[in-house]
Amino acid sequence: MSGKWERELEGADTLAFGGVGFAGQVLPATEAYRQAEQALREHPEAARKKIDRLLRKGSPAGRAYAATLLEAVDPAAGRAAWERLRDDDGEFTTFSGCVMGRATLREYAAERLTGGRE
């Protein structure tokens, strides 16, 4: 299992789950997120260790990606991750289609805990 996705997510500065901009360009971090999803399906134990490390050591966007990945495979662990992140003021760029924004982990985690943002 390649660690390239882990390195990409660890330093990510933008959170996007689909294509961005008018052209729908897929960012490297989004592609890495997709690779991490696949790794979790194919090698769940090894990938989970990398996701847990990313949650501790990643950039703010990287930690948001990690919590999202955890939430998909283990909702209780995902919720616990979001609860830890809601005290973090780390900032990152967000994209939803063509709309770019900024968020802190505190804001993003609060929205995830109340069922917002996907």
Secondary structure, 3 states (H helix, E strand, C coil): CCCHHHHHHHCCCEECCCCECCCCECCHHHHHHHHHHHHHHHCHHHHHHHHHHHHHHCCHHHHHHHHHHHHHHCHHHHHHHHHHHCCCCCEEEEEECCEEEEEEHHHHHHHHHCCCCC
